């Protein structure tokens, strides 16, 4: 399996069809900088939960600033 070496943040929304387990994300993304399971939202998180999504993006990549 090829892995992504870039910094990666994973946000798991409960209504998404595929919810990546943390163990899979850690294996697929050796430079995983953020992993979080959210309380609500799904595939269209930008429309469904825009504030949660924005906070996840900010938190996920804050260490790269």
NUDREN-204425 format. One record per atom (N, C-alpha, C, O): residue number from 1; atom name; x, y, z. Coordinates in nm, 3 decimals. Each point is the difference from the previous one (the first is absolute). Layout:
[NUM, CA, [X, Y, Z]] ...
END
This chain:
[1, N, [0.085, -0.118, 0.000]] [1, CA, [-0.085, 0.118, 0.000]] [1, C, [0.089, 0.124, 0.000]] [1, O, [0.094, 0.011, 0.079]] [2, N, [-0.123, 0.081, -0.166]] [2, CA, [0.072, 0.127, -0.003]] [2, C, [-0.061, 0.091, 0.104]] [2, O, [-0.122, 0.002, 0.020]] [3, N, [0.206, 0.073, 0.044]] [3, CA, [-0.052, 0.090, 0.102]] [3, C, [0.025, 0.145, -0.040]] [3, O, [0.093, 0.031, -0.076]] [4, N, [-0.176, 0.055, 0.128]] [4, CA, [0.010, 0.142, -0.027]] [4, C, [0.094, 0.060, 0.104]] [4, O, [-0.020, -0.017, 0.120]] [5, N, [0.120, 0.087, -0.165]] [5, CA, [0.100, 0.056, 0.091]] [5, C, [-0.030, 0.144, 0.041]] [5, O, [0.064, 0.052, 0.091]] [6, N, [-0.157, 0.012, -0.157]] [6, CA, [-0.039, 0.137, 0.035]] [6, C, [-0.075, 0.000, 0.133]] [6, O, [-0.057, -0.103, 0.038]] [7, N, [0.056, 0.215, 0.034]] [7, CA, [-0.081, 0.009, 0.122]] [7, C, [-0.148, -0.019, -0.035]] [7, O, [-0.051, 0.058, -0.096]] [8, N, [-0.017, -0.140, 0.175]] [8, CA, [-0.140, -0.033, -0.027]] [8, C, [-0.081, 0.016, 0.128]] [8, O, [0.046, -0.037, 0.108]] [9, N, [-0.166, 0.092, -0.121]] [9, CA, [-0.096, 0.008, 0.109]] [9, C, [-0.124, -0.079, -0.042]] [9, O, [-0.047, 0.014, -0.113]] [10, N, [-0.005, -0.096, 0.202]] [10, CA, [-0.118, -0.081, -0.030]] [10, C, [-0.109, 0.036, 0.100]] [10, O, [0.020, -0.006, 0.121]] [11, N, [-0.137, 0.042, -0.173]] [11, CA, [-0.117, 0.028, 0.081]] [11, C, [-0.107, -0.101, -0.040]] [11, O, [-0.036, -0.010, -0.117]] [12, N, [-0.014, -0.064, 0.214]] [12, CA, [-0.097, -0.105, -0.027]] [12, C, [-0.138, 0.048, 0.045]] [12, O, [-0.024, 0.025, 0.118]] [13, N, [-0.066, -0.013, -0.214]] [13, CA, [-0.137, 0.041, 0.029]] [13, C, [-0.087, -0.125, 0.011]] [13, O, [0.012, -0.090, -0.084]] [14, N, [-0.100, 0.081, 0.185]] [14, CA, [-0.074, -0.124, 0.027]] [14, C, [-0.097, -0.045, -0.109]] [14, O, [-0.031, -0.119, -0.008]] [15, N, [-0.018, 0.210, -0.074]] [15, CA, [-0.095, -0.038, -0.105]] [15, C, [0.067, -0.025, -0.135]] [15, O, [-0.069, -0.016, -0.100]] [16, N, [0.200, 0.013, 0.098]] [16, CA, [0.075, -0.032, -0.122]] [16, C, [-0.012, -0.150, -0.027]] [16, O, [-0.007, -0.079, 0.094]] [17, N, [0.003, 0.040, -0.220]] [17, CA, [-0.013, -0.142, -0.033]] [17, C, [0.121, -0.080, 0.046]] [17, O, [-0.015, -0.110, 0.054]] [18, N, [0.134, 0.163, -0.075]] [18, CA, [0.121, -0.068, 0.045]] [18, C, [0.067, 0.086, 0.106]] [18, O, [0.036, 0.115, -0.026]] [19, N, [-0.020, -0.171, 0.145]] [19, CA, [0.064, 0.072, 0.109]] [19, C, [0.136, -0.064, 0.026]] [19, O, [0.008, -0.109, 0.056]] [20, N, [0.096, 0.176, -0.097]] [20, CA, [0.135, -0.053, 0.012]] [20, C, [0.040, -0.016, 0.147]] [20, O, [0.000, 0.097, 0.075]] [21, N, [0.033, -0.219, -0.034]] [21, CA, [0.047, -0.019, 0.137]] [21, C, [0.137, 0.066, 0.018]] [21, O, [0.076, 0.014, -0.096]] [22, N, [-0.045, 0.025, 0.218]] [22, CA, [0.127, 0.066, 0.025]] [22, C, [0.117, -0.090, -0.037]] [22, O, [0.101, 0.048, -0.053]] [23, N, [-0.112, -0.176, 0.081]] [23, CA, [0.109, -0.092, -0.033]] [23, C, [0.029, -0.002, -0.150]] [23, O, [0.116, -0.007, -0.040]] [24, N, [-0.219, 0.014, -0.043]] [24, CA, [0.019, 0.003, -0.145]] [24, C, [0.064, 0.132, -0.041]] [24, O, [0.093, 0.002, -0.082]] [25, N, [-0.142, 0.109, 0.138]] [25, CA, [0.054, 0.131, -0.034]] [25, C, [0.149, 0.009, 0.037]] [25, O, [0.080, 0.054, -0.077]] [26, N, [-0.044, -0.107, 0.193]] [26, CA, [0.140, 0.002, 0.042]] [26, C, [0.088, -0.082, -0.093]] [26, O, [0.115, 0.037, -0.027]] [27, N, [-0.168, -0.147, -0.022]] [27, CA, [0.077, -0.084, -0.093]] [27, C, [0.011, 0.065, -0.138]] [27, O, [0.106, -0.004, -0.062]] [28, N, [-0.214, 0.061, 0.015]] [28, CA, [-0.002, 0.060, -0.133]] [28, C, [0.073, 0.133, -0.004]] [28, O, [0.058, 0.037, -0.103]] [29, N, [-0.060, 0.034, 0.213]] [29, CA, [0.059, 0.134, 0.005]] [29, C, [0.104, 0.008, 0.112]] [29, O, [-0.035, 0.036, 0.113]] [30, N, [0.159, -0.069, -0.141]] [30, CA, [0.102, 0.002, 0.105]] [30, C, [0.022, 0.138, 0.061]] [30, O, [0.054, 0.011, 0.111]] [31, N, [-0.094, 0.095, -0.181]] [31, CA, [0.012, 0.135, 0.054]] [31, C, [-0.139, 0.053, 0.037]] [31, O, [-0.036, 0.113, -0.035]] [32, N, [-0.040, -0.196, 0.106]] [32, CA, [-0.134, 0.039, 0.046]] [32, C, [0.015, 0.102, 0.113]] [32, O, [0.050, -0.033, 0.107]] [33, N, [-0.092, 0.155, -0.132]] [33, CA, [0.016, 0.107, 0.099]] [33, C, [-0.126, 0.022, 0.084]] [33, O, [0.005, 0.068, 0.103]] [34, N, [-0.118, -0.124, -0.148]] [34, CA, [-0.126, 0.020, 0.073]] [34, C, [-0.098, -0.110, -0.040]] [34, O, [-0.013, -0.034, -0.117]] [35, N, [-0.056, -0.021, 0.218]] [35, CA, [-0.107, -0.097, -0.024]] [35, C, [-0.109, 0.031, 0.103]] [35, O, [0.029, 0.015, 0.118]] [36, N, [-0.153, -0.006, -0.165]] [36, CA, [-0.110, 0.030, 0.092]] [36, C, [-0.130, -0.060, -0.052]] [36, O, [-0.026, -0.001, -0.120]] [37, N, [-0.055, -0.049, 0.214]] [37, CA, [-0.134, -0.046, -0.031]] [37, C, [-0.096, 0.109, 0.048]] [37, O, [0.006, 0.045, 0.114]] [38, N, [-0.094, -0.004, -0.204]] [38, CA, [-0.092, 0.110, 0.032]] [38, C, [-0.136, -0.052, 0.042]] [38, O, [-0.035, -0.114, -0.032]] [39, N, [-0.043, 0.195, 0.104]] [39, CA, [-0.130, -0.046, 0.051]] [39, C, [-0.112, -0.001, -0.104]] [39, O, [-0.100, -0.071, 0.018]] [40, N, [0.115, 0.149, -0.125]] [40, CA, [-0.108, 0.003, -0.100]] [40, C, [0.056, 0.042, -0.135]] [40, O, [0.109, 0.057, -0.010]] [41, N, [-0.186, -0.087, -0.094]] [41, CA, [0.041, 0.035, -0.136]] [41, C, [0.022, -0.124, -0.085]] [41, O, [0.002, -0.112, 0.051]] [42, N, [0.014, 0.135, -0.180]] [42, CA, [0.017, -0.112, -0.092]] [42, C, [0.083, 0.040, -0.119]] [42, O, [0.089, 0.084, 0.010]] [43, N, [-0.119, -0.145, -0.124]] [43, CA, [0.078, 0.017, -0.121]] [43, C, [0.006, 0.146, -0.046]] [43, O, [0.100, 0.044, -0.056]] [44, N, [-0.205, 0.030, 0.079]] [44, CA, [-0.006, 0.140, -0.042]] [44, C, [0.020, 0.091, 0.121]] [44, O, [-0.081, 0.089, 0.025]] [45, N, [0.187, -0.112, 0.048]] [45, CA, [0.026, 0.072, 0.125]] [45, C, [0.006, 0.151, -0.020]] [45, O, [-0.042, 0.075, 0.087]] [46, N, [0.094, -0.031, -0.200]] [46, CA, [0.010, 0.144, -0.025]] [46, C, [-0.138, 0.067, -0.001]] [46, O, [-0.012, 0.116, 0.037]] [47, N, [-0.089, -0.188, -0.079]] [47, CA, [-0.136, 0.054, 0.000]] [47, C, [-0.072, -0.031, 0.132]] [47, O, [-0.074, 0.082, 0.053]] [48, N, [0.098, -0.202, -0.002]] [48, CA, [-0.072, -0.047, 0.118]] [48, C, [0.053, 0.062, 0.130]] [48, O, [-0.078, 0.042, 0.085]] [49, N, [0.209, -0.037, -0.072]] [49, CA, [0.064, 0.045, 0.124]] [49, C, [0.119, 0.090, -0.032]] [49, O, [0.114, -0.035, 0.032]] [50, N, [-0.138, 0.149, -0.095]] [50, CA, [0.113, 0.083, -0.044]] [50, C, [0.091, 0.046, 0.114]] [50, O, [0.122, 0.005, -0.017]] [51, N, [-0.179, 0.028, 0.132]] [51, CA, [0.085, 0.044, 0.112]] [51, C, [0.090, -0.112, 0.049]] [51, O, [0.118, 0.022, 0.028]] [52, N, [-0.173, -0.143, -0.016]] [52, CA, [0.082, -0.114, 0.041]] [52, C, [0.113, -0.025, -0.099]] [52, O, [0.114, -0.024, 0.040]] [53, N, [-0.146, 0.030, -0.167]] [53, CA, [0.101, -0.026, -0.103]] [53, C, [0.111, 0.106, 0.004]] [53, O, [0.118, -0.035, -0.006]] [54, N, [-0.155, 0.161, 0.016]] [54, CA, [0.099, 0.107, 0.005]] [54, C, [0.089, -0.018, 0.123]] [54, O, [0.122, 0.016, -0.009]] [55, N, [-0.181, -0.047, 0.123]] [55, CA, [0.079, -0.022, 0.121]] [55, C, [0.095, -0.118, -0.015]] [55, O, [0.113, 0.005, 0.048]] [56, N, [-0.157, -0.109, -0.115]] [56, CA, [0.086, -0.116, -0.023]] [56, C, [0.119, 0.036, -0.090]] [56, O, [0.113, -0.040, 0.027]] [57, N, [-0.140, 0.114, -0.132]] [57, CA, [0.109, 0.040, -0.091]] [57, C, [0.100, 0.088, 0.076]] [57, O, [0.121, -0.019, -0.013]] [58, N, [-0.171, 0.112, 0.089]] [58, CA, [0.089, 0.088, 0.077]] [58, C, [0.081, -0.079, 0.102]] [58, O, [0.122, 0.018, 0.011]] [59, N, [-0.188, -0.105, 0.063]] [59, CA, [0.069, -0.080, 0.102]] [59, C, [0.099, -0.096, -0.064]] [59, O, [0.112, -0.015, 0.047]] [60, N, [-0.155, -0.049, -0.154]] [60, CA, [0.083, -0.100, -0.065]] [60, C, [0.132, 0.052, -0.051]] [60, O, [0.101, -0.070, 0.003]] [61, N, [-0.102, 0.193, -0.051]] [61, CA, [0.121, 0.053, -0.062]] [61, C, [0.065, 0.114, 0.078]] [61, O, [0.092, 0.065, -0.048]] [62, N, [-0.140, -0.044, 0.169]] [62, CA, [0.056, 0.107, 0.084]] [62, C, [0.149, -0.021, 0.026]] [62, O, [0.076, 0.097, 0.003]] [63, N, [-0.033, -0.220, 0.015]] [63, CA, [0.141, -0.028, 0.028]] [63, C, [0.091, 0.029, -0.118]] [63, O, [0.122, 0.006, 0.016]] [64, N, [-0.178, 0.012, -0.134]] [64, CA, [0.080, 0.023, -0.121]] [64, C, [0.022, 0.148, -0.027]] [64, O, [0.069, 0.035, -0.095]] [65, N, [-0.125, 0.051, 0.174]] [65, CA, [0.014, 0.145, -0.020]] [65, C, [0.139, 0.047, 0.029]] [65, O, [0.029, 0.119, -0.012]] 
END
